[in-house]
Amino acid sequence: MALGVEARRAARDTIQKFFQDAGNKGKVTLNAAADFEQKMVLPCFIRDYTDFYSSKNHAHNIGVMFRGIDNAL
């Protein structure tokens, strides 16, 4: 994401071409397809964001605070 739309499109095109190649169908495992050098890159910087709805329990707790226990979800 941090590399921009052109890098994303190039990666998607490469992956699609790989799996569309008739010679690769049924012969390549996911592990073999993912066997390439990888770098850890922060995909994007998100400032001041908290995901309160990361699970049903969190959604219920926030719902209780704003709507009461009877209408939490």
C-alpha positions in Angstrom: 0.0 0.0 0.0 2.8 2.4 0.9 4.4 1.9 -2.6 1.3 3.2 -4.3 -1.2 2.1 -6.9 1.3 1.3 -9.7 3.2 -1.2 -7.4 -0.1 -2.8 -6.4 -1.2 -3.2 -10.0 2.1 -4.7 -11.0 2.0 -7.2 -8.2 -1.6 -8.2 -9.0 -0.8 -8.6 -12.7 2.2 -10.7 -12.0 0.2 -13.0 -9.6 -2.7 -13.3 -12.1 -0.4 -14.2 -15.0 1.4 -16.8 -12.9 -1.8 -18.6 -12.0 -3.3 -18.2 -15.5 -0.3 -19.9 -17.2 -1.5 -23.3 -18.3 1.8 -24.8 -17.4 1.4 -23.9 -13.8 -2.1 -25.2 -13.2 -2.2 -28.0 -10.8 1.6 -28.2 -10.5 2.3 -25.3 -8.1 1.6 -25.3 -4.4 0.9 -22.1 -2.6 4.2 -22.3 -0.7 6.2 -22.6 -4.0 4.3 -19.7 -5.5 5.1 -17.6 -2.5 8.8 -18.5 -2.5 10.5 -15.1 -3.2 12.5 -12.6 -1.3 10.3 -10.6 1.0 11.0 -7.3 2.8 9.1 -6.1 5.9 7.6 -2.8 4.9 5.0 -0.8 6.9 2.1 -0.8 4.4 0.8 2.6 5.6 0.7 4.9 8.5 -2.6 5.2 10.3 -2.8 8.0 12.8 -5.2 8.1 15.8 -7.3 5.0 14.8 -8.6 2.3 17.1 -10.7 -0.6 15.9 -13.3 -1.2 18.6 -15.1 -3.8 16.5 -12.2 -6.2 16.1 -14.3 -9.0 17.7 -17.8 -9.7 18.7 -16.9 -9.1 22.4 -15.5 -5.7 21.6 -18.6 -4.8 19.5 -20.8 -5.9 22.4 -18.9 -3.9 24.9 -19.1 -0.7 22.8 -22.8 -1.4 22.0 -23.6 -1.6 25.7 -21.9 1.8 26.3 -23.8 3.5 23.6 -27.1 1.6 23.3 -27.5 -0.3 26.5 -27.3 -4.0 27.3 -30.7 -4.9 25.6 -29.6 -3.4 22.3 -25.9 -3.9 22.4 -25.5 -5.6 19.0 
